[in-house]
Amino acid sequence: AHARPRFGYMRIWVLLRREGWLINRKRVRRLYCLDGLQLRMRARRRKHIALHRGPAPIPVGPTERWSMDFVHDTLADGRPFRILTVVDNWSRCSPVLETGFRMSGETVSQVLDRVLDEGQSPRSITVDHGTEFQSRALEDWAYRRGVQLDFIRPGKPVENAFIESFNGRLRDECLNVHQFASLAEAQTIIEAWRLDYNQRRPHRSLGLLTPNEFVKQRQVIWAAEEAVCSG
């Protein structure tokens, strides 16, 4: 086996030219490849503006910190589809569950824009290193919205525990229970489950309140505190 070469064929051709060898560049490349010296090109890893910087701070208000992920399932005819899952870490409320056959970073951006059309953007969104979340389209969206994309460390799903727990409930209580004949049927049933989760599902971490009840309770408390301070 050949030892790994230190230079590519272009560098060798330049060195030969400097030594006075009048040799064609294509011939150097051909000999270089035939001799098994072709270097493997390394794919340059893309650097992200926002990377995980240790333990995430605990959210203390609405739309402060979200989590986002994908869940996979199949229709009755075997066609695979995906579900974009999003959860507010503070209230445990799910603002959207988007279902589709294909989803790109641009699709994710459009879904988030639709959800946030009349609301406040979260300060950060915790995601893994999926290709959709590393895309230029989502990075541009985050910059435009002023949102920090907080990437967990590879192989550490526990760092996105909120969405992992939510995905487990979605699969156990909805996806494993129903057999979807079409994507439209899947969208309808999954959306009904999301509404039930937000409106009727009490959480021990929320004092046995549903996500919607927890948000309303906090809004009343904040309004009362603001009235006391202003008075």
Summary of the structure (lengths in Angstrom):
residues: 231
radius of gyration: 25.7
end to end distance: 83.3
largest distance: 90.1
contacts: 608
relative contact order: 0.12
helix: 44%
strand: 15%
